[in-house]
Amino acid sequence: MRPNRSPWIEQLDASRPPRRLETDAETEVAIVGAGIAGVSTSFFLLHDTRSRVVLIERDRVARGATGHNAGQIVSYFERPLYELVDSFGFELAIQAQRDLDASWLLLDRMLAVAKATAPVQRFLGHMGMFSLNHLSVHLRNNQMRRRGGIETEACVVSEDAEFRDEILPEFADSYEIAPQRRVQELLQTRDPRYRAVLSHWKGCGNSALLCEQVVDHLLAAFPDRFRYFDHTPVARVRLEAGGAGLEALGHRISAGRVVLCTNGFRDHVVENRVGEEIRAPLQHRVSGSVGYMAGILDPAPHPPAAISYLASPRIGHGQAYFYLTRRPFDAGGQPSTLTCIGGPDRRLDDAADYRADEAVPEEQLERLDEFMRPILAGGRERPLAFDYTWHGLMAYTQSQVRLIGPEPKNPVLLYNLGCNGVGILPSIYGGHRLARLLAGERLAPSLFDPT
């Protein structure tokens, strides 16, 4: 068994003194959770409105899911785009995809305005496919993108693909044929079963370090409108007709609006005093999953990369995918390249069963070792010598679409939650959308609206 040791948290400032809530407080907007969602929401509210904001965190900034992710930045959904079109309609689904694609600009804005030094790389990433089902699903997604005027994803199919003659004629202009070696070069693998590659913009970054730096920026830039409290678990949220009271450490925070930016799974109680009962939001909207990851340091420089490898013959059946990210990394003052791999997960019957200090099971590391050996085996001993092993708690909504917006039973409560495995850009987009809503802007209905 190996400890839950994240490379992202290792880069945070462990010496920061606690900022516990020590007296009652009053604010216009109280935000619960100081991960990428809560910090992004705070950033856009403070920069784009005149709201006073209190950000409350039960641990320390970004020590939850944000500090225990894979560090991969993508603008796609966990569900195929064409499925979202079938479920929500073309206009809502395509607008949501446009919004996620445009969220790169919001990330750039946060980095520039906060003068954040947290490294973020953007480049062409890839996905490996080995079945006709994989290819058909993603080519159909591309049809939706093209119809909506969105940049499509490039697709290469191996000339040796067994299913090449079975590809539907309607997709004939949506891919190119290439030698098998080209497929393996793009995927950086010697595994011969991968027969097609989908390529689009991806990125890498330490979102935990970004959060820490943005919080410091907000404290300096808005001393009269922003307060941040950590080591402060919220026990209860009481919703009234025009405001709310939050109980934490024996104190009360009075707020006009409350935004839950937890990835969920916390023991606070939400009590609605002016309407129907609101059961704890993440007990009926979100389920939990533990994602397992590992990292290997290499002193040699390598270009950044982000690659996913589909793992089951049919999308939506069994293990979804494994993934690899590679980026420059400062390991104790020594420039290195960090290669992160992940994919195995464990569904939770009750998210209260998750323990952040639990060791990483050897069987999960063996799964990573077995799958990634064709990619990482050059010169490596068996089993792979992992420098980091970690896990994080992920929140999956029933629709696998993030919840962004007011609670239908009482709009005093709002949500920006549900990472669904690909949470960085959706979290940032959610913070921006909530700032617009709380500024009084009338926004069109969205795929992300809580219902």
C-alpha positions in Angstrom: 0.0 0.0 0.0 1.3 3.5 -0.9 0.4 6.8 0.6 -2.0 9.3 -1.0 0.7 11.7 -2.1 -0.2 14.2 -4.8 2.4 16.1 -6.8 0.1 19.1 -7.0 -0.3 19.5 -3.3 3.5 19.1 -2.9 3.9 22.4 -4.8 1.6 24.3 -2.4 2.7 26.4 0.5 2.5 24.1 3.6 3.5 26.9 5.9 0.5 29.1 5.4 -1.1 29.8 8.8 -4.8 28.8 9.3 -7.5 31.4 8.8 -10.3 30.0 10.9 -13.6 31.7 11.3 -13.5 33.2 14.8 -16.5 35.5 14.9 -19.9 36.0 13.2 -19.8 37.4 9.7 -22.0 39.0 7.2 -21.7 39.1 3.4 -23.6 39.3 0.2 -22.4 36.0 -1.3 -21.0 33.0 0.8 -19.1 30.4 -1.3 -18.6 27.0 0.3 -15.5 25.2 -1.1 -12.1 26.6 -2.1 -11.2 24.3 -4.9 -11.1 25.4 -8.6 -14.9 25.9 -8.6 -15.1 28.1 -5.5 -12.0 30.1 -6.3 -13.2 30.7 -9.9 -16.6 31.8 -8.6 -15.0 34.2 -6.2 -12.7 35.6 -8.9 -15.4 36.4 -11.3 -17.8 37.8 -8.7 -15.1 40.1 -7.3 -13.9 41.3 -10.7 -17.2 41.5 -12.5 -19.6 42.7 -9.8 -19.5 44.8 -6.6 -20.5 41.9 -4.4 -18.9 41.2 -1.0 -17.7 37.6 -0.9 -16.8 35.2 1.8 -15.1 32.0 0.7 -15.2 29.1 3.3 -13.1 25.9 3.1 -13.2 23.0 5.6 -9.6 22.1 4.9 -7.1 24.3 3.1 -7.3 25.8 -0.4 -7.4 23.2 -3.1 -6.6 20.2 -0.9 -9.7 18.3 -2.1 -10.5 17.0 -5.6 -8.6 20.0 -7.1 -5.4 18.8 -5.5 -6.0 15.2 -6.3 -6.8 15.2 -10.0 -4.8 14.3 -13.1 -4.0 17.9 -14.0 -5.5 17.4 -17.5 -7.4 20.3 -19.0 -10.0 19.4 -21.6 -13.2 21.0 -23.0 -15.3 17.9 -23.6 -18.0 16.2 -21.7 -17.9 12.7 -20.2 -20.9 11.8 -22.4 -20.7 11.9 -26.2 -21.9 15.2 -27.6 -24.5 13.5 -29.9 -26.0 11.9 -26.8 -26.4 15.3 -25.2 -28.1 16.5 -28.4 -30.5 13.6 -28.1 -31.2 14.3 -24.4 -31.3 18.1 -24.3 -31.8 19.2 -27.9 -29.4 20.5 -30.4 -29.3 24.2 -29.4 -28.7 23.6 -25.7 -26.0 20.9 -26.3 -24.1 22.9 -28.9 -24.2 26.1 -26.9 -22.8 24.2 -23.9 -20.0 22.9 -26.1 -19.2 26.4 -27.3 -19.2 27.6 -23.8 -16.7 25.0 -22.7 -14.4 25.6 -25.7 -14.5 29.4 -24.9 -13.5 28.7 -21.3 -9.9 28.6 -22.3 -10.1 32.4 -22.5 -11.5 32.6 -19.0 -8.6 30.5 -17.7 -6.2 32.8 -19.6 -7.9 35.8 -18.0 -7.5 34.3 -14.5 -3.8 33.6 -15.1 -3.2 37.1 -16.4 -5.2 39.2 -14.0 -3.9 37.3 -10.9 -0.4 37.3 -12.3 -0.3 33.6 -11.5 2.9 31.7 -12.1 1.3 28.3 -12.0 2.4 26.7 -15.3 -0.4 25.9 -17.8 0.5 24.4 -21.1 -2.0 24.1 -24.1 -1.3 21.8 -27.1 -2.8 19.3 -29.4 -3.8 16.2 -27.4 -5.0 12.8 -28.6 -7.4 9.9 -27.9 -6.7 6.3 -28.9 -9.5 4.2 -30.3 -9.5 0.5 -31.3 -13.1 -0.4 -32.3 -15.7 0.6 -34.8 -17.9 1.8 -32.0 -15.2 4.2 -30.7 -14.8 5.7 -34.2 -18.5 5.9 -35.0 -19.3 7.7 -31.7 -16.7 10.3 -32.2 -17.3 10.9 -35.8 -21.0 11.4 -35.0 -19.9 13.9 -32.4 -17.9 15.7 -35.1 -21.0 15.8 -37.2 -22.7 17.7 -34.4 -19.8 20.1 -34.1 -19.7 20.8 -37.8 -23.4 21.4 -37.9 -23.1 23.8 -35.0 -20.2 25.7 -36.6 -17.7 24.5 -34.0 -14.1 23.5 -34.8 -14.1 19.7 -35.4 -11.6 17.2 -34.0 -9.1 15.7 -36.4 -9.3 12.0 -36.9 -6.7 9.5 -38.3 -7.6 5.9 -39.0 -4.9 3.2 -39.5 -4.7 1.6 -43.0 -4.5 -1.7 -41.0 -7.8 -1.1 -39.1 -9.9 -4.3 -39.2 -13.1 -2.2 -39.2 -12.0 0.2 -42.0 -14.5 -1.2 -44.6 -17.3 -1.0 -42.0 -17.1 2.8 -41.5 -20.4 4.3 -42.7 -20.2 6.3 -46.0 -21.6 9.4 -44.3 -18.3 9.7 -42.4 -16.1 9.5 -45.5 -14.9 13.1 -45.4 -14.4 13.1 -41.6 -11.1 11.2 -41.3 -7.9 10.4 -43.1 -6.1 7.1 -43.6 -2.6 6.8 -42.4 0.0 4.1 -41.7 -0.3 2.2 -38.5 3.0 3.6 -37.3 1.5 7.1 -37.5 -1.3 6.1 -35.1 1.3 4.7 -32.6 3.5 7.8 -32.9 0.6 10.1 -32.1 -0.4 8.0 -29.1 3.2 7.5 -28.0 2.6 3.8 -27.6 3.9 0.5 -28.9 0.5 -1.1 -28.3 -0.6 -2.3 -31.7 -4.3 -2.6 -31.0 -5.0 1.1 -31.3 -6.2 1.8 -34.8 -7.5 5.3 -34.8 -6.7 8.7 -33.2 -8.8 11.7 -32.4 -6.9 14.9 -31.9 -8.0 18.2 -30.4 -6.8 20.9 -28.0 -5.9 19.8 -24.5 -3.7 21.1 -21.7 -1.9 20.4 -18.4 -1.7 22.5 -15.3 -1.6 22.4 -11.5 -5.1 23.8 -10.8 -4.3 23.6 -7.0 -1.4 25.9 -7.3 -3.5 28.2 -9.5 -6.2 28.3 -6.7 -3.6 29.2 -4.1 -2.2 32.1 -6.2 -5.7 33.4 -7.1 -6.8 33.5 -3.5 -3.7 35.5 -2.6 -4.5 37.9 -5.4 -8.1 38.3 -4.3 -7.0 39.0 -0.7 -4.6 41.7 -1.9 -6.8 43.2 -4.5 -10.2 43.3 -2.6 -9.4 43.7 1.1 -12.7 45.4 1.6 -14.9 42.9 -0.3 -13.2 39.5 0.1 -12.7 37.3 3.2 -11.3 33.8 3.1 -11.6 31.2 5.9 -10.1 27.8 6.0 -10.1 25.0 8.5 -13.8 26.0 8.8 -16.3 23.2 8.1 -19.8 24.4 7.4 -22.3 22.3 9.5 -25.6 23.8 8.4 -27.0 26.1 5.7 -30.4 27.6 6.6 -32.2 29.2 3.6 -34.8 32.0 4.2 -36.8 34.0 1.7 -34.2 36.6 1.0 -31.0 35.2 2.5 -29.3 32.4 4.4 -27.4 31.6 7.5 -24.4 29.3 7.6 -23.2 27.7 10.8 -19.5 27.0 11.2 -17.3 26.5 14.2 -20.1 27.8 16.5 -20.4 31.0 14.5 -22.9 32.3 11.9 -22.3 33.7 8.5 -25.3 35.7 7.2 -25.4 35.9 3.4 -27.8 37.1 0.7 -26.9 34.1 -1.5 -25.0 30.8 -0.9 -23.0 29.0 -3.6 -22.1 25.4 -3.0 -18.8 24.7 -4.8 -18.0 21.5 -3.0 -17.6 18.5 -5.1 -20.1 17.3 -2.7 -20.0 14.5 -0.2 -19.9 16.7 2.9 -21.9 16.5 6.1 -23.5 19.9 6.1 -27.3 20.1 6.2 -29.3 22.3 3.9 -32.5 23.4 5.5 -35.1 25.3 3.4 -37.4 27.3 5.7 -39.6 28.8 3.0 -40.6 26.0 0.7 -40.1 22.3 0.0 -37.4 20.4 1.8 -34.1 20.4 0.0 -32.4 17.1 0.7 -28.6 17.4 1.0 -27.9 18.3 -2.7 -25.2 15.7 -3.3 -27.1 12.8 -1.8 -29.8 13.0 -4.5 -27.9 14.7 -7.4 -24.4 13.3 -7.3 -22.7 10.0 -6.8 -19.1 9.4 -5.7 -16.2 7.7 -7.4 -12.5 7.5 -6.3 -10.0 8.0 -9.1 -6.5 6.5 -8.8 -3.4 8.1 -10.3 0.4 7.7 -10.3 3.3 9.7 -11.4 6.9 9.1 -12.6 9.7 11.7 -12.6 12.2 11.8 -15.4 15.2 14.2 -15.3 15.2 14.4 -19.1 13.0 17.1 -20.8 10.0 16.0 -22.8 7.3 18.1 -24.6 4.0 18.3 -22.8 1.3 15.8 -23.7 -2.2 14.6 -22.8 -3.4 11.3 -24.3 -6.4 9.2 -23.5 -6.7 5.5 -24.3 -10.1 4.0 -24.6 -10.2 0.7 -22.6 -13.5 -1.0 -23.4 -14.7 -2.1 -26.9 -17.9 0.0 -26.5 -18.1 3.5 -25.1 -20.2 3.5 -21.9 -19.4 -0.2 -21.0 -16.8 -1.1 -18.4 -13.6 0.8 -17.9 -13.9 4.1 -19.7 -10.3 5.0 -20.5 -6.8 5.3 -19.2 -5.0 8.6 -19.6 -1.5 10.1 -19.6 -0.3 13.6 -19.0 3.3 14.8 -19.3 4.6 18.2 -18.4 7.7 20.1 -17.0 7.7 19.8 -13.2 9.8 21.4 -10.5 10.8 18.6 -8.1 12.4 20.3 -5.2 14.2 22.8 -7.3 15.3 20.2 -9.9 13.7 20.6 -13.4 12.1 17.3 -14.4 9.4 15.9 -16.5 6.4 14.4 -14.7 4.4 11.7 -16.4 1.0 11.1 -14.8 -1.2 8.1 -15.5 -4.7 7.3 -14.3 -8.0 5.7 -15.2 -8.9 3.1 -12.6 -11.7 4.1 -10.3 -13.9 2.7 -7.6 -17.6 3.7 -7.3 -18.8 4.5 -3.8 -22.1 3.3 -2.4 -21.8 6.2 0.1 -19.3 9.0 -0.3 -18.9 9.1 3.5 -16.9 5.9 3.0 -14.1 7.9 1.3 -11.0 8.6 3.3 -8.5 11.1 2.0 -5.7 9.5 4.0 -6.3 6.0 2.8 -3.4 4.3 1.1 -3.5 3.6 -2.6 -4.4 -0.1 -3.2 -1.7 -2.1 -4.9 -4.2 -3.7 -7.2 -5.0 -0.3 -8.7 -1.4 0.4 -9.3 -1.0 -3.0 -10.9 -3.8 -2.0 -13.3 -2.0 1.2 -14.2 1.3 -0.7 -14.6 -0.2 -3.3 -16.9 -2.0 -0.9 -19.1 0.8 1.7 -19.4 3.8 -0.6 -19.8 3.7 -0.4 -23.6 4.0 3.4 -23.3 6.4 3.8 -20.4 8.4 0.6 -20.5 11.5 1.9 -22.2 14.3 1.4 -19.7 11.9 0.9 -16.7 12.0 -1.9 -14.3 8.9 -4.0 -13.6 6.9 -3.1 -11.8 7.0 0.6 -12.6 8.7 2.7 -10.0 6.1 5.4 -9.2 7.3 8.6 -7.5 3.8 9.7 -6.7 0.6 7.7 -6.0 -2.6 9.5 -5.2 -6.4 9.3 -5.4 -9.3 11.8 -5.3 -13.0 11.9 -4.8 -15.0 12.7 -7.9 -18.6 13.9 -8.1 -20.7 12.4 -10.9 -24.1 14.0 -11.6 -26.9 11.8 -12.9 -26.7 13.4 -16.3 -22.9 13.6 -16.2 -23.3 17.4 -16.8 -22.2 20.0 -14.3 -24.8 21.7 -12.2 -24.5 25.5 -12.5 -27.2 27.8 -11.3 -29.9 28.4 -8.7 -31.7 25.7 -6.7 -35.3 25.5 -8.1 -36.8 25.3 -4.7 -35.1 28.3 -3.3 -32.8 30.5 -5.6 -31.0 31.8 -2.5 -28.9 28.6 -3.0 -26.8 28.2 -6.1 -24.6 25.4 -7.4 -21.3 25.1 -9.2 -20.6 21.4 -8.8 -20.2 17.9 -10.3 -16.7 17.4 -11.8 -17.8 14.3 -13.8 -14.1 13.5 -14.3 -13.3 16.6 -16.5 -13.8 19.4 -14.1 -11.3 22.2 -14.5 -12.7 24.2 -17.5 -16.4 23.5 -16.5 -15.6 24.8 -13.0 -14.2 28.0 -14.4 -17.1 28.4 -16.8 -19.5 27.8 -13.9 -17.9 30.6 -11.9 -18.2 33.0 -14.7 -21.8 32.1 -15.4 -22.8 32.5 -11.7 -21.2 35.9 -11.6 -23.3 37.0 -14.5 -26.4 35.6 -12.9 -25.7 37.2 -9.5 -25.0 40.5 -11.3 -28.7 40.4 -12.5 -28.0 39.4 -16.1 -30.9 37.5 -17.7 -29.3 34.4 -19.3 -30.8 32.0 -21.7 -31.7 28.5 -20.5 -28.6 26.3 -20.3 -27.7 22.6 -20.4 -26.1 23.2 -16.9 -29.3 24.5 -15.2 -30.3 22.6 -12.1 -33.7 21.0 -12.5 
